[in-house]
Amino acid sequence: MITSLSNDRVKAVRALQARRQARQKAGRFVIEGVRLVGEAVDAGAPVEEVYYTEPYAAEAESTALLSALSEMGASLVAVDEPVMQAMSDTQSPQGILAVLSTLNPEPPPDFTFALVIDGINDPGNMGGIMRTAAAAGVPLMIVTAGTVDLTNPKVVRGAMGAHFRLPVLYRSWDGVAGLLDGCVIMLADSTGGATYHQVDWTQPSALIVSDEAHGPSDDARRVSHFPVTIPMPGPTESLNVGVAAGVLLFEMVKQRRQVADQPSH
């Protein structure tokens, strides 16, 4: 059992939790809690190391999860509770965390929709958007410069396992335009544009969502074909970007499901 905060493994995990540069250099990131670790097992994610406390291991439900992690080839390491607290990015650790290799789910070659992230730098918003995109079955998310690191601990927690299911590509804006050639590219905008439910989301298309503090970037406006907006009868100037993304993505889901449910002739 590890009981010292000066242990090299402990130092490495703390660095991964604290610094983007450390995560990028190592090609690894940290997940915490029973639910996320369980999601990683279900997805067959590349779990390398697992750290757990004795109180956690004593719980009836923990045996199966620890056994599954061991069978996957993960290294299981017991730590005392002060060490777990120091390694955790949360106020109340659940007694288990894991270190994974950075994930790279493959995007489908024939995707007909993509979500483009325009420099969103709030980790809470980014995590929520990833969770919503995974729930909506988004086949590809494209990330542009200025976006928060997707392996930031707050993003990972907010995404609730989306990292295991949502294919992500990193592109310049010229790369976005090239990759989405043949798609109608829509830009979420609070200042005007086509009303979101009057847009044809069944065609090959993409949606750009932007940092709400700064609005769409000049590059996003240049690459997009037209803006889409969500009517707001109340006095609010704009919606949270995560909420807006959810409204727009599930309009896409609704329209495509309606087409899929139509009887064939």
C-alpha positions in Angstrom: 0.0 0.0 0.0 1.2 3.5 -0.9 1.2 5.8 2.1 3.6 8.5 1.1 2.9 11.6 -1.0 6.5 11.6 -2.2 5.9 8.2 -4.0 6.8 8.6 -7.7 3.4 7.1 -8.8 1.5 9.6 -6.6 3.6 12.5 -8.0 2.8 11.4 -11.6 -0.9 11.2 -11.0 -1.0 14.6 -9.3 0.9 16.1 -12.3 -1.6 14.6 -14.7 -4.5 16.1 -12.7 -2.9 19.5 -12.4 -1.1 20.2 -15.7 -2.2 20.0 -19.4 1.4 19.8 -20.5 2.0 16.7 -18.3 -1.1 15.0 -19.8 0.0 15.8 -23.3 3.6 14.7 -22.8 2.6 11.4 -21.2 -0.4 10.8 -23.5 -2.4 9.9 -20.4 -5.2 11.3 -18.2 -7.1 10.5 -15.0 -10.7 9.4 -14.4 -12.3 9.2 -11.0 -15.2 7.5 -9.3 -17.0 4.2 -9.6 -19.3 5.2 -12.5 -16.5 6.6 -14.7 -14.2 3.7 -14.1 -17.0 1.3 -14.7 -17.8 3.1 -18.0 -14.1 2.6 -19.0 -14.4 -1.1 -18.4 -17.6 -1.4 -20.4 -16.0 0.5 -23.3 -12.8 -1.6 -23.1 -10.8 1.6 -22.7 -7.0 1.4 -22.2 -6.8 1.5 -18.4 -3.2 1.3 -17.3 -3.2 1.9 -13.5 -5.9 1.8 -10.9 -5.6 3.3 -7.4 -8.0 2.4 -4.7 -8.4 2.6 -0.9 -9.1 -0.3 1.5 -12.5 1.0 2.5 -13.5 1.1 -1.2 -12.2 -2.5 -1.7 -14.2 -3.6 1.3 -17.5 -2.6 -0.4 -19.6 -5.5 -1.8 -19.8 -3.9 -5.3 -16.1 -3.2 -5.7 -14.9 -6.8 -6.1 -16.4 -7.3 -9.6 -15.0 -3.9 -10.8 -11.5 -4.5 -9.5 -11.5 -8.0 -10.9 -12.6 -6.7 -14.4 -9.9 -4.1 -14.3 -7.3 -6.7 -13.4 -8.4 -9.0 -16.2 -8.0 -6.0 -18.6 -4.3 -5.9 -17.6 -4.5 -2.8 -15.4 -2.1 -2.4 -12.5 -4.0 -2.3 -9.2 -2.4 -0.3 -6.4 -3.8 0.2 -2.9 -3.3 3.7 -1.3 -4.3 5.1 2.0 -7.0 7.7 2.2 -4.8 10.8 2.6 -2.9 9.7 -0.5 -6.2 9.2 -2.4 -7.3 12.7 -1.3 -4.1 14.2 -2.6 -4.3 12.4 -5.9 -8.0 13.3 -6.4 -9.3 16.4 -8.1 -12.6 16.2 -6.1 -13.5 17.3 -2.6 -14.9 13.8 -1.7 -13.1 11.0 -3.5 -15.0 7.8 -4.0 -11.9 5.7 -3.2 -11.0 4.7 -6.8 -9.3 6.5 -9.7 -7.6 5.2 -12.9 -5.0 6.4 -15.3 -5.7 5.8 -19.0 -3.9 6.3 -22.3 -5.4 9.2 -24.3 -8.3 7.9 -26.2 -8.8 8.1 -30.0 -12.2 6.6 -31.1 -12.2 6.3 -34.9 -14.8 8.5 -36.7 -16.9 6.8 -39.2 -15.7 7.3 -42.8 -19.2 8.2 -44.0 -20.5 10.6 -41.2 -23.3 12.9 -42.2 -23.1 15.2 -39.2 -20.4 16.8 -37.2 -20.2 19.1 -34.1 -17.5 21.7 -34.4 -16.1 23.3 -31.2 -15.2 27.0 -31.6 -12.7 27.8 -28.9 -14.9 26.8 -25.9 -12.6 27.2 -22.9 -14.9 26.6 -19.9 -14.4 23.0 -18.7 -17.8 22.7 -17.3 -19.5 23.7 -20.5 -17.2 21.5 -22.6 -17.8 18.4 -20.5 -21.6 19.0 -20.7 -21.4 19.5 -24.4 -19.5 16.2 -24.8 -22.0 14.4 -22.7 -24.9 15.8 -24.7 -23.2 15.0 -28.0 -22.6 11.4 -27.0 -26.3 11.1 -25.9 -27.4 12.5 -29.3 -25.2 10.0 -31.1 -23.0 12.6 -32.7 -20.6 10.6 -35.0 -17.8 13.2 -34.9 -16.7 16.2 -32.9 -14.1 18.5 -34.4 -12.1 20.7 -32.0 -10.4 23.9 -33.0 -7.6 26.0 -31.4 -8.4 27.8 -28.2 -10.6 25.0 -26.8 -10.0 23.7 -23.3 -8.0 20.5 -23.0 -10.6 17.7 -23.2 -8.6 15.7 -20.6 -9.0 18.4 -18.1 -10.4 16.7 -14.9 -13.5 19.0 -14.9 -14.2 18.2 -18.5 -13.7 14.5 -17.9 -16.1 14.5 -15.0 -18.7 16.6 -16.8 -18.6 14.4 -19.9 -19.6 11.4 -17.9 -18.0 8.8 -20.1 -18.4 10.5 -23.4 -14.6 10.3 -23.9 -15.1 6.5 -24.5 -17.8 6.9 -27.2 -17.4 10.3 -29.0 -14.8 10.4 -31.9 -12.8 13.6 -31.8 -10.6 15.2 -34.4 -8.4 18.3 -34.0 -8.3 20.6 -37.0 -7.4 24.1 -38.1 -10.3 26.1 -39.6 -9.0 25.4 -43.1 -8.9 21.8 -42.1 -12.5 22.0 -40.9 -13.6 23.5 -44.2 -11.9 20.7 -46.1 -13.2 17.9 -43.9 -16.7 19.2 -44.1 -16.7 19.8 -47.9 -20.1 18.7 -49.0 -21.8 19.5 -45.7 -24.0 22.4 -44.9 -22.2 24.2 -42.0 -24.4 26.0 -39.6 -23.3 28.4 -36.9 -25.2 28.7 -33.6 -25.7 32.4 -33.0 -27.8 34.4 -30.6 -28.0 37.5 -32.9 -30.1 36.2 -35.7 -30.3 33.6 -38.5 -32.6 30.8 -39.5 -34.8 29.5 -36.7 -33.4 26.1 -35.6 -36.5 24.0 -36.1 -37.0 25.4 -39.7 -33.6 24.2 -40.8 -33.2 20.8 -42.6 -31.0 18.8 -40.2 -31.5 15.6 -42.2 -29.0 16.7 -44.9 -25.2 16.2 -44.5 -24.5 19.0 -42.1 -22.4 20.4 -39.3 -23.0 22.7 -36.3 -20.5 25.1 -34.9 -20.9 26.1 -31.3 -18.8 28.9 -29.8 -17.6 30.2 -26.4 -20.5 32.1 -25.0 -18.3 34.9 -23.5 -16.8 35.9 -26.8 -19.4 34.6 -29.4 -18.5 33.0 -32.7 -14.9 33.7 -33.9 -14.2 35.3 -37.3 -13.0 32.0 -38.5 -16.2 30.2 -37.5 -18.2 32.9 -39.4 -16.0 32.5 -42.4 -16.3 28.8 -42.6 -20.0 28.5 -41.8 -22.8 28.9 -44.5 -25.4 30.5 -42.3 -26.3 31.1 -38.7 -29.1 29.3 -36.8 -30.8 30.7 -33.7 -33.1 29.6 -30.9 -36.0 32.0 -30.4 -36.1 33.3 -26.8 -39.4 35.1 -25.9 -38.0 36.0 -22.5 -35.7 38.9 -21.7 -32.5 36.7 -21.6 -29.8 37.8 -24.1 -28.4 34.3 -24.7 -28.5 30.7 -23.6 -25.6 28.8 -22.0 -23.7 27.2 -24.8 -24.2 23.7 -23.4 -28.0 24.3 -23.2 -28.1 25.7 -26.7 -26.0 22.8 -28.1 -28.5 20.4 -26.5 -31.5 22.1 -28.0 -29.9 22.1 -31.5 -28.5 18.6 -31.4 -31.8 17.0 -30.3 -33.6 18.9 -33.1 -31.2 17.1 -35.4 -32.0 13.8 -33.7 -35.8 14.4 -33.9 -35.7 15.3 -37.6 -33.5 12.3 -38.6 -35.6 9.9 -36.5 -38.8 11.2 -38.2 -37.2 10.4 -41.6 -36.0 7.0 -40.5 -39.5 6.2 -39.1 -41.3 7.0 -42.3 -42.6 3.9 -44.1 -40.7 3.0 -47.2 -42.7 2.8 -50.5 
